[in-house]
Amino acid sequence: MEWKSYIVSDKEVLLGKPVIKDTRISIELILELLSTGWSEEMIYESYPTLQPVHMKAVFSYLKECMQHELFFPLPKSA
């Protein structure tokens, strides 16, 4: 999956946060919705411009971020 075809960052749009191309739907918003229990179907219903390929791009983007160590290390639990 070539996520760069679907995810862009422009300092003029949402202060440069990564968004789905040609939208103002941020990757952060999609992750927030998923983390609070929204299903992909619920997201597609609320944001009809999104397609399954966009969701695949989000996960591909995140995988690449993890591979490049663009994450917050977690402290060891007690």
N, C-alpha and C positions, 0 to 999 in steps of 0.2 A: 504494500500500500504506500503510495507516494503522497504523504499527508500535505506536502507543500503545495499541492494543487488545490487544496481545500481550506487550509488555515493560513491566515496572513496576520501581520502586525503592522499597524500604521499609527504613528504618533498622533495623527489627527482623529483617530477613531478609538474611543474608550481609553485614551491616554497611552495607546500603544499595546494594550493587552492583546494577546492572541485571540482572534475571532474567526468564525466561519466566514470564508470569503463572500463578499457582497452582502454581508449582514452586519448587524451590531450584536450578534449573539456570541458572547465570549465563551471560551473554553472553561473559564472559571465558573460561569453560570451553569453550564451543562454538568460539570462535576458536582457543583453544589446541589443541583436538583437530584442527581443520581445518589449522592450521599445522604440525602434526606428521605429517600424511599421512592422517588419517582421512577416509574418504569420508562423504558425507551418509548413505548407506545404513548404514554402520557406526554412525554416531551414532544413527540411528533404531532400529537393533537394540538398542543398549545403553541407550537412553533412550526406551522405547516410548510415553511420553506426548507426545513431540515429533512434530510433523507438518510437512510441507513448508511450510505457511503460517508456521510459527514461524521457519524458516530464512529465508524471504523477509523477515520482519519484522526479523531480525537485520541483514540487508544494508541494508534501508531505514533502520534506525536508524543504522548506520555511515555511510551516505551523508549523512544529515542532520548527523551530528557533523562530518563533513568540511566540509560546506557552512558550518557555523558555526565553523569553524576550531578544533574541539576535538580537536587532534592535536598530536603532538610534531614540530616542524620537524626535518628531516634536515640535518645539516651537509653542505657541499659535499665531494665526494670529491676526492682529490688527483689 
